[in-house]
Amino acid sequence: MKKFAKFFSFIFLFSLILPKGLYAQQKTSKSKSKEKLYEKGDIENQVIVRNATLINTEHLEFSPAFYQNGIVYVTSRRNSGSVDPKTGETFFELYYAEFDIDGMPLSPQEFSINLNSQVHEGPVSFNRSWDKLYFTRNNMNKEGTRADGKGISRLKIYEATKGKYDWENVRELPFNSDNYSVMHPALSPDGHRLYFASDMPGGYGGFDLYMSEKVGDAWSLPINLGPDINTAGNEVFPFMHESGILFFASSGHKGLGGLDIFMVNMRGSQWSKATNLGEPFNSSRDDFGLILNPEGNLGFFSSDRAGGYGKDDIYQLRIKGLSYFNKNLELPAKIISFNGLTNQRISGVQIYLFERDKDGYLRDNEAYEVEVKPSLGNPEQLELTLSRKSATRLGEPSLITDANGEAITQLQAEKDYFIIAVRSGYKTREFQYSTVGEQGAQTIRIPLEESRCVSLTGQISSADKGEPISYAKVRLLNETSNEEQYIRTNIDGIFERCLPLNCQYKITAEKDGFASEATTLSTAGLDPDEPTPLQVELQLRAVEEDPFAAPLHTGSVIVLENIYYDFDKSAIRSGAARELDALATLMKQYPEMRIELSSHTDSRGSTKYNLELSKKRAASAKQYLVSKGIAADRITARGMGESQIRNRCVDGVKCSEEEHQYNRRTEVRIIHLGAPLKIQYAEGDPFKNK
């Protein structure tokens, strides 16, 4: 049986002949169905599912949306009217059913004369004031339904406003296309974002979920929600709840069969993994189109599960509240810090919690700083690297242990974490922790080892301009033991080190284009428990006209080797945008910087196709930077196709996947650099604002 008939039948009106038996029916009597309910869990977390018998028929009823004191839903119930010859059903239309005192839909009525047409009308979404809606409809013009070159009438999302008598001012949204479908709109509660499904090029599978932001009266270019949500299968029927939980249906994530309903917590900057809602929300058949009221205790969804009496039925669900969903998303956790030698609890330990990707990187970009340096393979080109900040530069901690050495928090289920514990007088502890496969309350014990060193923080800046000197080389000579270390300043001209007690040090800083400077300090008699670090500042005098010009300057080319695209795809792979994160950080540090992004493909495929693919890849990289807060007018995107192959892998040469990958790169040319953000220091204490 082919799946997803409820949206494919919209699309292939002119070309697809659906197989017989596409909609298997499971009929029961209304009286028997009315008493049917599902219960799961204890009383506190019970879920009750009932068939909405007064609106379901032997036809299709699906995709409900809350509207005033009831729901608007999609149905093929009308006995008269045009019939879709591909499905044998009348064209989908919108109906409205008001709630009874128990929130169960009563007998329905046609929702809108103006909106219901002689083609399919599909899932809808309303704003909070109920005076604007977004809905799916077949591609239409004044003459009627419009098909593409293959005879397929694609789906589009339309907007309408509430008039005096009916819905009016119907217009299509700007990101629709005659060449692919855009469908299943879901407006965020604040009305600023629209989530939807589309099979537009460059996705991860058949239908992916996308998001567009409302900017004034316009909608932004759609952004793919990425591989944590989208798969090689189909992701459809999104619904965004007030809590920040996105519900959607998927055939690609692991499920019970057919379409299953999943949820993702999208609150904050870190999303949870897609979680299957399990039974009774899901079954071995298609389950989709879930909606939930703000309180989280009443909802509806669609299913063709056994026990109904239609092809797709709408079901009401009753639950205790959002706690039912949160228990699947979060695990209570207690962190205990203690002295690893004496077992004594330690208070005041700063705990930093970071989510960790599969590739080992932390998801919080603020944990990294960017470094620009000449490429080892080609000194004429630059490369970006991300290095994790030291613990003292990570900003405010996630948690601080109390007088009993404990800190209480919530961890997201099915996540990998990186935890850093910092306390003066103790060595910084770093370790990984995973909630994958874990259930219930978590206890994390952190043993700390006493440290016999004191923290040093240094600032290297120019004597004439006062600007920080990035990547200066700093030599730390322990004159007591005659040992030496070399470190470099970060992009802000800062370096850090923990120095052993009772030693004399000479600190020397040098950088091309500047005269070196040195100073001395002693750690004799210092207290390692003192929370304020030692501080040193060195100012270097310029000996060249413009020592800041290298390596980063107008005309510099930065090669981003590790933005990975799958063959024949324009979407950036999961976890493969670290260099774009670094580039976004760099562009924030240089607010006047303007760049040209050029994307390159390997040689497989035709020259014309590769050129078009590279344009899409460059646009994808630009879109990613824009999503990170970089203004679009600072970025020019170009596709270079296979015009600049870097190795032997031209047309007709057999190469490994790694060799082809070497050619799939993005290059960044700096069109204009400008000055970096200046760091201001308070007079007399250059570290006061740190």
N, C-alpha and C positions, 0 to 999 in steps of 0.2 A: 504494500500500500504506500502510495506517495504521501509524504507528510506535508504539513503547512498549506493544506488546501485553502484554508481561510484567508491566506494572502496571495498565494499563487493564482488562485482563480480570478483575482482582480486583474492580474497582469496579462495573462495569456489569452485575452478575449478573442484574439484573431488567429492564433496559431496553435494553441495547445489543445489537444483532445485528451481530456482526463480519462483514465481507465475506469471501467465499470467497477462499482463497488468501492469507489474512493471513500465514500462516507458510509462506513458500516454503522447500522443502527442497532441500538440496544434499547428496546422499548419495554416499559412497564406501565402499569396503570397510574393515573395521576394520584389516586387515593393512596396507593401503596408507596409511590415515590414521595408523596408529601410527608410521610412519616419517617422516611429514610434519613438518617444522620450518621455522621462519623465522629467519634470522640477519640482523643489522644492525650496521654499525659495525666499527671495528677490533677487534683482540683485546682491548684494554684496556677498551673500552666496548661489547662485544658483547652483544646481546640475543638469547636463544634462546627461541622459543615452540613448545610442543608440545601437541598435543591430548591431553587426559586421557582416553584411549580406554576405560579400564575402567569409567568412570562415565557416559559419554555414551551416549545412545540416540537413536532416531529422534524422540523427544519433546523436551521442554524440560528443560535443565539449566542453572542460572544462579545468580548471586549467592552465591559461596562465602564462608565465614567460617572463620578458623582456630579449631580446637577440639582441645585436647590434642595428640595426635600425628596430626592429620589435618584434614579440613575438614568442615563442615556446609554443605549447599547445598540449593537449592530444585529440585524436579523434578516432572514429571507422568508419571513412568515407570511407576507401579503399574498392572498389567494389570487388577486388579479394583478395585471401589470405585465411588463416585459419579462421574459425568461431568458436567462443566460444559457445558450445552447451547449456550452462547454461543461456546465455543472448540473443542468436540469433544475436549477433553483431560480426563483425570481431574484433580480438584482438586489444586492445588499442595501438596506435602508436603515435609517436611524429612528428608533422608538424611545419613548420616555415612559417610565413607570414610577409612580409616587410610592413612598414607604408607608407601611402600616405602623402601628405603635411599636412593633418589635423590629422595625428596620427591614421588613421583608417586602419586596416589590409587589405592588398590586397590579391589577389588570392594566396593560399598556395602551398607549395611544401614539399615533404618528407624531414625531417630534417637530418636524418643520416641512411645510409644503415647498418652500423655496429651496431648501437644501436637498431634499430627496428628489432625485432625477431619474432618467432612464439609463443610468450607468450605476456602477457600484459606489456607494458612500461607505466609508469605513470608520475606524476608531477615531474618537474625538477627545479633546482636552479643553477645559475651560479655565479662564482666569478666576481669581477669587471673587470678583464682583459679578460673575455670571453674565457679563455683557460682551465677552469676546470668546470666540472658540476657534480651534484649529482642528481640521478634519482631513481625512484621506479621501481622495476621489480619483477616478481614472482621468488621464490626460484629456482635456477637453478644449475646444475652441468654440466660436459662435456657431459653427456648422454641426457640432456634436463631438463625438469621441475621435481622438487623433491617435494614429498609430505611427510607429517608427518604420524604418526601411524593412524590418523583418515581420511587419504586420502585428507588432506587439504594442498594446496600449499600456504605457507605463503608468505608475502611480505617482501622484503629486500631493503635497500638503497645501491646503488652502486655509485662508483666514476669513472669518466673517464677524460682523458686529451685530449686536441686538438692536433692531429697529423698533418702531412703535407697534407693528403687528407681527413681524417675523424677523428672521435673520437675513441680513442684506450686506451689501458692499463686499461680495465674495471676490477675493483676489488670491493668486497663488504666491507662494513665498519665493524669494530670489534664488535660492539654491536648488530649486527644482530643475529637472532636465528632461528633454525628450528622449535621452539615450539610456537612462537608468531610472530606477524607482526610488522615491523618497516617501516614506509612509510611517504610520503609527506615531503621531505626535504626542508628546507628554510635556506639558508646560510645568516648569518648576513653580513651587508655591508663591514665590515672590514675583513671578512673571518675567524674570530676567534671562532665563535659559530655556531652550527648547531641545528636548531629547527626541530622537527619532531613529528609525531603522532605514538603511539604504544599501543597495548593491552597487554603489558608485565605485569606479575603478580605484585601485590602490588599497583596498581593504584586506582583511585577514581571511575572509571566507566568503560564503554566499551573501548573507545580509549581516552587516555590522551595525552597532549602535554608534551614533554621532551626537554631537552637541553644538548648538549655535547660540551665541550670546546676543541679547538685545542691546544695541548701542544707539541711543536716541530712538528714532523711528525705523532704524535699519537693523538687519540681522547680519552677524559676522559670517565669514566663511566657516563651514562645518569643521569640527575637530573630531577625529576618530577617538573613541574612548580607550583604545589601546588593547593590547593582547591579554591583560589581566581580565578583561571582560569579553572581548571578541575572540572568536576561535575560527577554525577552518569550517565550522558548521554555520548555523544561522542563529543570530541573536535578534530578537524581535519583541514587540509589545512592551516597551519600557513604561515605568511609572515611578516618578520621583515623589517621595513622601516628605512631609515637613521635617522629619527627624534627620534627613540627609541620607536615608537609605534608598537606594535605587533597586527596584524590583524589575525583573525582566524574564523573558522566556528564552531558552536556548536548547539547541539540539547538539551543540558541540562540547559542552562541559559534561562531565560524568553524571548521568542521571538514572532515573528508573525506567525510562522508555519514552519515545516520542519527544514532544516538547516538555521540558520541566521548568518550574519556576525557581529562579535564583535571586539572591539579594547581595548587594555590595554596599558597605558603609562608606559613603563618600564625604563624610564630615571631615573638615580639616584638609591638610595637604597630603595625608597618607590614606589611601583607600585600603579597605580590607580585601581579602580574596573573595572571589565569587563563591557563595555558599548555597548549596542545594537545600531548599526548605523541607525536603523529605515528605513523608506522609503526615497528615492526610492531604496536604496541598498538592502533592504530586502522585501520579499513578503510573501504570504501564502504558497509558495512552497519552494523548496531548493535553497538557495543562498549561494555561497561559492567561495573560491579561489580568493580573491581580491588581486590585486597588485597595487602599486602606484609609479609613478616616483619620483625622489628626490625632485623636486619642489612642488610636491603635487597637480598638476593641471591636470594630465592625469593618468587614471588608467583603469583597466579591471577587470571583475569578471564573474563568471559563474552562470547561473540560468536556471531552467526549468519552469519559470513563464509563465502565460498565455500571449499570444501575440507573442511568438516566433514561429518558424516553425520547430524546432527540439526538441529533447528530453532534452538535455542540450545545451544551446546556450551561446556564449561569448558576453558580452556587454562592450562597451566602456563607460567610465564616464569622464565628464569634470566638474571641480570645480574651484573655485577661487584660492584655495591653501590650505596649511595646517591649515590656520585659521579656516576652516570649521570644522576640527576635534578637534582643540584645544578648540573651544568654547563649545564643549561637555565635555571637560576634565577639564577645568579651569574656575574659576569665579574670576573676579577682586574684590579685597577687600581693604577697607580702615579701619585701626585701629586707634581709637581716644582715647588717654589717658587724664584724667582730674582729678582734685581734687574733690572727692565726696562731700565735704562740701561747697566749694566755686565755683565749676564749672570751675575753671581756668584750661586751658590746661597745660599739663606737658610735657616738652621736655626731651630728654635723657632717656626715659623709655626703658629698654631692654626687648624685646619681644621674647619669646621662643615659637616656634610652633612645636607641635608634633602630628603625626597621632596616633589615639587611636584605638586599636583593640576592637572587640566585648566584650572581657573579661576584658576590662578596662586598659590593659597594653599599654604602649607607644611603638611604633614600632622601635624607635631609641634605639638600645642597649646601646649607649653611655650615655643615661640618667640614667642608673642603675649601681650600684656597687654590687658585690657579697659578701656574707657572708657565711662562713662555720662554722657550729656548731653541737654539738652532737644531735642526734635525741632524741626527748622526749620519743618515744616508745622503743628505744633501744640505750642506751648510747654508745654501742660498734660501732654503725654505725653513719655516719655523714649525714647531709642534707644541701642542698644549698638553700639559699634564695636570692632574688633580692630586693634591696631597692633603691628607686629613690634618686638620688643625690639632695642635696640642691641646691637652685637656684644659689648660688655663685660658685658652682663647675660644672656648666653645660657647661662651655666653652663659645665660641663666640655666641652671641645671633643671632636669625634669622633676627631680625629687630631692629631698634632704632628709636624712634619717633623724628620728626624734631622740629624746633622752634615753630611750630604751634601745637605740640602734636600729629602729624599724622604720620602714616607709611603706605606705599602702597605695596601691595603684590598680589599674585595670590593663591587662594585656589583651591584644586582639588574638582571636583563635587562628590557628593555622598560619602563624607568622614566624619568621626568623628575626631575632633581635641581636643587636650588638650593645653591650652594657659597659659603661666606663664609670668607675668609682674613684673619686678624688677626695683626699683629706690631707691637710697639712700634717707633716710628721710621718706620713705613710707613703709607700710607693703606690703610684697609680695602678689600679687593677683594670684590665680589659679582658673581656671574655664574651663568648657567644652563648645565646640561649634561644631555644626553639619551643614554640607551643604547638608545633605540628603533631597531630595525633593526641594531644593532651586534652583533658577534660577536667572541669572543676577548679577549685582553688589551687593556686601555685605558690610555693615557698622557695625563694631564691636566697641562698646563703652565700655571703661574700667575705671570705677571709682576707684581711689586709696585713701586709708586712711593714714593720716600722722602717722608716727611712732615715739615714744619717746624712742628708744633704739639704741644701737650701736652694730655693728657686731663684733663677736669674732671668730677668727680662731686659732686653736691649733694644735700642732704637738707633738705626743708622740713617742719617739724613744729609742733605747737601748744605754746606756752610753758607752759600750765597742765597739760595732760594728757599731753603727750609723744607724742600720736598723730600719725601722718603725715598731712599735708594733701594730699589728692588733687587733681590738676588745678589747682594753684596756678599763677598766671602769673609767669614769671621773666623779668626784663629784664636782658640782658647788654650793658652800655655799654662799648665800647672807647674809653677816654678819650684814647688816643694818636691814633687815627684818626677819632674821633668817630662811628664806626659803631655801630649797635645791632641786637640780635637779640632776638626774643621766643620763648620756648619754654614748655611746660607740664610740670609734674611728672606722673608716672604715678600709678596708683592707690596706690602705696606711698610717694608723696611724693618721688620721686627724679627728678632730671634729669641729663642728661649733655651735654657739648659738648667739642669739640677746639678749643683756643684758640691763636691764633698767638703766636709767641715775641716777647719784648721789648716787651710791651704792658702798660698799666695798665688794670684793669677795675673797674667798679662793678657790683655784682650786687644787684638789688632783687627781692623776692618780695612778691606781694600776692594776696589771696583775699577774696571777699565774706564779711563777718562777722568779719574779722581786721584788725588794724592792720598796715600794710606794714613791712618791715624791709629793711635794706641792709647790705652789707659790701663791702670792696675787696680786691683781690689783684693780684699782679704776676707776669708770666711771664718777666721779665728774668732772664737767666743760667740758665734751666732747661734740662735735657737732654731732648730729645724721645724718646730711647731709654730713658728711665727707665720701667720697667713700672708703677710705682705712680702712680696718677693724683693730681692735685690734689684736695683734698677741702674742701668748705665746708658748713656747717650753719647754717641760719637758723630761729629759733623765732619764730612769730607769736603775738601776744597777742590773745585773743578780745575783740571789742567788742560782740558780740551774745550773748544768753543761750544759744543752741544753734546755733552756726555750722555744725555738722556735719549739721544736719537736711536741708539741700538740697544737691543735687537729689534724692538718694536717701533715701526715708523710707517708713515704713509707709503704704500706700495708693497709692504711686507705681504708675503703669501704664507698662510698657515694651512697645512695639509691635515685634514681630519681623516685619519686612517681607519678609525674604529667606529664609524657610523655604519652599521651593518644592515644591508637590505638583502632579503632573499631574492634569488634569481626570479626575474619577471615580476617583481613587486616594487611598489614605491613606498610602502609603509615601513617605518623604521622598526627594526626588531626590538623586542622587549629587552631592557637592560643594555641597549646598544647606543644610547644617546649621551653617554658620559661626556664626550668631547663637546657636544652641543651645550651641555650644562656648563662646562668650563667656559665656552665661548660666551654664553649668556652672562656669566659672572664677570668676564673680562669687559664686555660691553657696558655693564653697569658701572664698572670702575672707570671706564672712559665714556662718559655720557654723550660726547660729541662724535664718537666713532661711527662711521658708516662703512658698510662692507658689501662686497659682491660675493654671493655664494654660487659656485659653479659645481654641478654634479656630473660625475663621469660613470659610465657603465662599462661592463666588459664587452667583448666583441660578439657574443652570441646573440642571435637575432639579426634582423635587417637593420641597415643604417638608419632608415626612417623611423623604425619602431624604437630603436635605442635612443634616438634623439628625443622622441616624445616621452619615453620612460624617464630619461634624465631630467627633463623639464618638470615632470611630476615629482621626482625625488628632490630636486632643488626646492620646489614649492613646499614639499613635506617638511624639509629642514627649516625653511623660513617659518612655516606655520608653528613648528615646535618652539622656535625662538620667541615668536610672538606670544605663545602661551606662557612663556617664562617672563613676560613683562617687557620685552623689547619692542619698541615702536616699529610698525611695519615699514614706515618710510625710511628707516635706517638700513634696510636690507634690500638688495637687488638679487633676484634669483635667476640663474641661467642654467640651461641644460646643454651639456657638451657632447652627449652621446658617447660614441666609441672613437671620437676624433683624436684622443690623446692617450692611446694605450701605452702603459709604462713598461711592459715586458714583452716577451715573445708571443704572447697569446692573441695574435691577430686572427682574422678569419681563416679557417682551414687548418689551424694548428691545434692539436689535441693537448689540453692542459688540465691540471688538477683543479679542484674547486678552490683550493687556497690560492693558486695562481690567478684564477679569474677574480677572486675576491680582492686581490691587490689592486685591481683596476677599478673596482666599485668604491669610489672615494668621493669626498666632497672637499673642495679647496675654497679657502677664504682669502680674498684679496682686500686689504685695507685701503679703502678709497679716501678716507679722511680719518685722522686719529684724534686730534684735539688733546687737551690736557686732562690728566687723570684727576679724580676727586682729591681735593686737598684735605689732609688730616690736620685738624686744629688741636693745639695743645695749650693747656692752661699755663700761664706764666709761673715759672719756678718749679713746676711739677709736670714734666712731659707725659706722665702716665696717669694723671688724675682722672682723665675721662676714659681710661681703658677698663 
